[in-house]
Amino acid sequence: MGKYFVTDNERLGLQASQFIHAKISGKYFEKAKEKFPDAKFITVNELYNTLQKGTGKGDELIISKFAKPWEESLKTNYPEASIIKYND
């Protein structure tokens, strides 16, 4: 029973391409953290490890524009979760 903001499917490190991605997406995530202060910001892999084989009942998944490719998979794996798309 949690509220999760799904960021993407990889951890952001400080390698060159990841650093550029982090700079571009920085303001996006700053706004998201203001809008969803009580959500845990988590990658797709971390979410799967956290929720494991559950149905998602009582969970709220907020999908970032960077996690959109995994939206259908999340809906399939957690059919009872409330899913919100955040594209701001």
NORVEN-V754233 format. One record per pair of residues at least 4 apart in sequence whose C-alpha atoms are under 8 Angstrom apart, sorted by the first residue. I is the first residue (numbers start at 1). GAP is how many residues later the second one is. If there is no record, write none. Layout:
i=[I;I]
gap=[GAP;GAP]
This chain:
i=[1;1;1;1;1;2;2;2;2;3;3;3;3;3;3;3;4;4;4;4;4;4;4;4;4;5;5;5;5;5;5;5;5;5;6;6;6;6;6;6;6;6;6;6;7;7;7;7;7;7;7;7;7;8;8;8;8;8;8;9;9;9;9;10;10;10;11;12;12;12;13;13;14;14;15;16;17;18;19;20;21;22;23;25;26;27;28;28;29;30;31;32;32;33;33;42;42;43;44;44;44;45;46;47;47;48;48;51;53;54;54;55;55;55;55;55;56;56;56;56;56;56;56;57;57;57;57;58;58;58;59;59;59;60;60;60;60;61;61;61;61;62;62;62;62;63;63;63;63;63;63;63;64;64;64;64;65;65;65;67;70;71;72;73;74;74;75;75;75]
gap=[55;56;57;58;59;37;56;57;58;35;36;37;56;57;58;59;35;36;37;38;43;55;56;57;58;31;34;35;36;37;56;57;58;59;35;36;37;38;41;55;56;57;58;61;34;35;36;37;56;57;58;59;60;34;35;36;56;58;59;34;35;36;58;33;34;35;32;6;7;10;5;6;4;5;4;4;4;4;4;4;4;4;4;4;4;4;4;60;4;4;4;4;5;4;6;4;5;4;4;23;26;4;4;4;5;4;5;5;24;23;24;22;23;24;25;26;4;21;22;23;24;25;26;21;22;23;24;22;23;24;21;22;23;21;22;23;24;20;21;22;23;21;22;23;24;4;5;8;20;21;22;23;4;21;22;23;20;21;22;4;4;4;4;4;4;5;4;6;8]
